[in-house]
């Protein structure tokens, strides 16, 4: 793990803990002016393309070795707790992301939430590409709402993209349509670009702007590398995790020039908004502030652009 990855984990797990009172307060906040649009056109509402959930108990869903309930921050963030925050701002569907820090490669909690609400959720799960038959595991999970897979060097090691199991995953995804979702640092972008060249038919989603700006500096080289992925027609980027990038505080206007670069490179059809809840709910950040950056604060986005970034892109990649 690079020093930048260590910094990011500290950002996400230590400074971003949310109390139950804070979640409740966020869920009842006033609705910003532009957010009611999701229900006004008789559509199915916005999609949050990236959120984590976990239960407060470990009897049915054991934690990773060495983890205890004392490590859960917040102590509980279930699907219903998430939706209590998401519904008031027009979000009706969510892509649930496997949280390997707590549950490793055991996707069962997210799959069980999908089984309970198959119209509401899709799952980005995890498969250990270091073990045999990763493609077979992907196909099995595809039947249970898992339409993408988190891949990350922080879990899979420095050779994470250069193994037979990973090649099998990308080949399988080209057939099944499941997206390879990279939780990566800017330094990993060239390797992902090379992988996209080898597997042009594989859907790819880059989480959280590829963490460009995680140290507070949005470097031209990093942004150029991220925008360079636009040459791959099946590459997408999540516009997400504002609490961890740039100035790391609302209203996030400092991130707008980066969004404009991505908009010009990818078009709205390959960008998708996401919250990265519950970590977005900390230190003055909120769910409403996150989504309102797209709905209210970017003047170059048309209504059609917002429809793509807030719903249609994630719908196409994960729900179709």
C-alpha positions in Angstrom: 0.0 0.0 0.0 1.4 3.4 -1.0 1.6 6.3 1.5 -1.3 7.9 -0.5 -3.4 4.8 0.0 -2.7 4.9 3.8 -3.7 8.5 3.9 -7.0 7.7 2.1 -7.8 4.9 4.5 -7.2 7.3 7.4 -9.5 9.8 5.7 -12.3 7.2 5.2 -12.2 5.3 8.4 -10.9 7.5 11.1 -11.9 11.1 10.4 -15.2 10.2 8.8 -17.0 8.4 11.6 -20.7 9.4 11.8 -22.8 9.4 15.0 -26.4 8.2 14.9 -27.5 11.7 15.7 -25.6 13.1 12.8 -27.2 10.6 10.4 -30.7 11.5 11.7 -29.9 15.2 11.3 -28.8 14.8 7.8 -31.8 12.7 6.9 -34.2 15.5 8.0 -32.4 18.4 6.5 -34.3 20.8 4.2 -34.5 19.9 0.5 -32.3 22.1 -1.7 -34.1 23.9 -4.5 -33.1 21.7 -7.4 -33.5 18.3 -5.8 -37.3 17.8 -6.3 -36.8 17.2 -10.0 -36.2 13.5 -9.6 -39.9 12.8 -8.8 -41.5 15.4 -11.1 -41.0 13.7 -14.4 -42.6 10.4 -13.4 -39.2 8.6 -13.5 -37.7 6.3 -11.0 -35.6 8.9 -9.2 -31.9 9.5 -8.9 -29.3 6.7 -8.4 -26.5 6.9 -5.9 -23.8 4.9 -7.7 -21.6 4.3 -4.6 -22.5 3.7 -1.0 -21.5 1.3 1.7 -23.8 -0.3 4.3 -23.2 -2.7 7.2 -25.2 -4.2 10.0 -24.5 -3.5 13.7 -24.2 -7.1 14.7 -21.8 -9.8 13.6 -23.7 -13.1 14.3 -24.9 -13.6 10.7 -22.3 -11.5 8.9 -18.9 -12.0 10.6 -16.2 -9.3 10.3 -12.8 -9.8 8.9 -10.3 -11.4 11.3 -9.0 -8.9 13.8 -12.1 -6.6 13.4 -14.7 -6.2 16.1 -17.9 -4.2 16.4 -15.9 -1.5 18.1 -14.2 -0.9 14.7 -17.5 -0.1 12.9 -17.8 3.7 12.3 -20.6 4.5 12.5 -21.7 1.5 14.6 -24.6 0.8 12.2 -25.3 1.9 8.7 -27.9 -0.4 7.2 -29.8 -0.1 3.9 -32.8 1.4 5.6 -30.6 4.0 7.4 -29.1 4.9 4.1 -32.4 5.3 2.4 -33.7 7.5 5.2 -31.0 9.9 4.1 -31.3 9.3 0.4 -35.0 9.4 -0.2 -35.5 13.1 0.9 -33.2 14.3 -1.8 -34.9 12.2 -4.6 -32.6 9.1 -4.6 -34.5 5.9 -5.1 -31.9 3.4 -6.1 -28.3 2.7 -4.9 -25.3 0.7 -6.0 -24.0 -1.0 -2.9 -20.2 -1.3 -2.7 -18.6 -4.3 -0.9 -16.7 -2.9 2.1 -13.7 -5.2 2.2 -12.3 -3.5 5.3 -15.2 -5.0 7.3 -16.4 -8.0 5.4 -13.5 -8.9 3.1 -14.6 -10.9 0.1 -17.9 -12.1 1.8 -20.6 -10.3 -0.2 -23.5 -11.9 1.6 -24.8 -8.9 3.4 -25.1 -6.8 0.3 -26.6 -9.7 -1.7 -29.2 -10.3 1.1 -30.1 -6.6 0.8 -30.5 -7.0 -3.0 -32.7 -10.1 -2.4 -34.9 -8.1 -0.1 -35.1 -5.1 -2.5 -34.1 -6.2 -6.0 -35.6 -3.1 -7.7 -33.8 -0.8 -5.3 -30.2 -2.1 -5.2 -27.4 -3.4 -7.3 -24.2 -4.7 -5.9 -20.5 -4.1 -6.6 -19.0 -7.2 -5.0 -15.5 -8.6 -4.6 -13.8 -11.7 -5.8 -10.3 -12.7 -4.8 -8.5 -12.8 -8.1 -5.5 -14.5 -6.4 -7.6 -17.7 -6.1 -8.7 -20.1 -8.9 -11.9 -19.8 -10.8 -12.5 -16.0 -10.4 -14.6 -16.0 -13.5 -16.8 -18.8 -12.3 -17.4 -16.9 -9.1 -18.3 -13.8 -11.0 -20.9 -15.6 -13.1 -22.5 -17.1 -10.0 -22.7 -13.7 -8.3 -24.2 -12.2 -11.4 -27.4 -14.1 -10.6 -27.7 -12.3 -7.3 -27.6 -8.6 -8.3 -23.8 -8.3 -8.5 -23.3 -6.2 -11.7 -19.8 -5.0 -10.9 -16.6 -5.8 -8.9 -14.4 -3.7 -6.8 -10.7 -4.1 -7.7 -8.0 -2.4 -5.7 -4.3 -2.7 -5.1 -4.9 -2.0 -1.5 -6.4 -5.4 -1.2 -4.8 -7.4 -4.0 -1.2 -6.3 -3.8 1.2 -4.4 -6.1 0.8 -6.9 -8.9 -3.0 -6.6 -8.7 -3.6 -6.2 -12.5 -0.9 -8.6 -13.6 -2.2 -12.0 -12.5 -4.0 -14.8 -14.4 -7.0 -14.4 -12.1 -7.4 -10.7 -12.9 -7.1 -11.4 -16.6 -9.8 -14.0 -16.2 -12.0 -11.4 -14.4 -11.7 -8.8 -17.2 -12.3 -11.5 -19.8 -15.4 -12.7 -18.0 -16.7 -9.1 -17.5 -16.5 -8.5 -21.3 -18.9 -11.4 -21.6 -21.2 -10.8 -18.7 -21.2 -6.9 -18.8 -20.2 -6.7 -15.1 -18.1 -3.6 -14.6 -14.6 -3.6 -13.2 -14.7 -0.8 -10.6 -11.2 0.5 -9.6 -10.6 2.0 -6.2 -7.2 3.4 -7.2 -4.8 6.3 -6.7 -3.6 8.6 -9.5 -0.4 6.6 -9.8 -2.4 3.6 -10.9 -4.1 5.3 -13.8 -1.5 4.3 -16.5 -1.7 0.6 -15.5 -5.5 0.8 -15.8 -5.2 2.5 -19.1 -3.0 -0.4 -20.3 -5.5 -2.9 -19.1 -8.3 -1.2 -20.9 -6.3 -1.4 -24.1 -6.0 -5.2 -23.6 -9.7 -5.6 -22.8 -11.6 -3.0 -24.9 -15.0 -4.8 -24.4 -14.8 -4.8 -20.6 -16.9 -2.1 -18.8 -14.7 -0.1 -16.4 -15.7 2.4 -13.7 -13.1 4.6 -11.9 -14.2 5.3 -8.3 -14.0 8.8 -6.8 -12.2 10.6 -9.7 -9.4 8.1 -9.3 -8.7 10.0 -6.0 -7.2 12.9 -8.0 -7.0 15.7 -5.3 -6.9 13.3 -2.3 -3.9 15.3 -0.9 -5.6 18.6 -1.6 -3.8 19.2 -4.9 -5.4 18.5 -8.3 -2.4 18.0 -10.5 -2.6 18.5 -14.2 -0.7 15.2 -14.9 -3.1 13.2 -12.8 -6.2 14.8 -14.4 -4.7 14.3 -17.9 -4.2 10.6 -17.1 -7.8 10.3 -15.9 -9.2 12.1 -18.9 -7.1 9.9 -21.1 -9.2 6.9 -20.2 -12.0 8.5 -22.2 -10.4 7.0 -25.3 -11.8 3.7 -24.1 -15.4 3.7 -25.0 -16.5 1.5 -22.0 -14.7 3.5 -19.4 -16.7 5.6 -16.9 -15.9 7.8 -13.9 -17.7 8.3 -10.6 -18.1 11.9 -9.6 -18.0 11.2 -5.9 -16.4 11.4 -2.4 -16.2 15.2 -2.3 -15.4 15.1 1.4 -12.0 13.5 0.6 -10.9 15.6 -2.3 -9.6 19.2 -2.9 -10.7 21.5 -0.1 -12.9 18.7 1.3 -15.7 20.9 2.4 -19.0 22.2 0.9 -20.0 23.6 -1.4 -17.1 21.9 -3.4 -16.9 24.6 -6.0 -13.2 23.9 -6.2 -13.9 20.6 -7.8 -16.0 22.1 -10.6 -13.0 22.7 -13.0 -12.1 19.0 -12.6 -15.7 18.0 -13.3 -15.7 20.2 -16.4 -12.5 18.5 -17.8 -14.1 15.1 -17.3 -17.4 16.3 -18.8 -15.5 17.5 -21.9 -13.6 14.3 -22.1 -16.2 11.6 -21.3 -19.5 13.4 -21.8 -22.3 13.1 -19.2 -23.2 9.7 -20.5 -20.1 8.2 -18.9 -20.1 10.1 -15.7 -22.1 9.1 -12.6 -22.7 10.9 -9.4 -22.3 9.0 -6.1 -22.1 9.9 -2.4 -19.7 7.4 -0.9 -21.9 7.3 2.2 -21.6 7.1 5.1 -18.2 8.7 4.8 -19.7 11.7 3.0 -21.5 12.5 6.3 -18.7 14.1 8.4 -17.0 17.4 9.4 -19.7 19.6 7.9 -20.2 17.5 4.8 -23.6 16.1 4.0 -25.6 14.0 1.5 -27.5 17.1 0.4 -24.4 19.1 -0.2 -23.0 16.3 -2.4 -25.9 15.9 -4.7 -26.7 19.6 -4.9 -23.3 20.2 -6.5 -24.7 18.5 -9.5 -28.3 19.7 -9.3 -27.7 23.3 -8.4 -24.1 24.6 -8.6 -22.7 23.7 -12.1 -24.0 26.2 -14.7 -22.8 24.3 -17.8 -24.9 21.2 -17.1 -28.2 20.9 -18.9 -31.2 19.1 -17.6 -30.3 16.2 -19.9 -26.7 16.2 -18.5 -28.0 16.0 -15.0 -30.3 13.1 -15.9 -27.4 11.2 -17.2 -25.0 11.9 -14.3 -27.7 11.4 -11.6 -29.4 8.4 -13.0 -29.0 7.2 -16.6 -25.3 6.4 -16.6 -25.5 4.3 -13.4 -28.7 2.8 -14.7 -27.0 1.7 -17.9 -23.9 0.3 -16.3 -25.4 -1.4 -13.2 -29.1 -1.8 -13.6 -29.6 -2.7 -17.3 
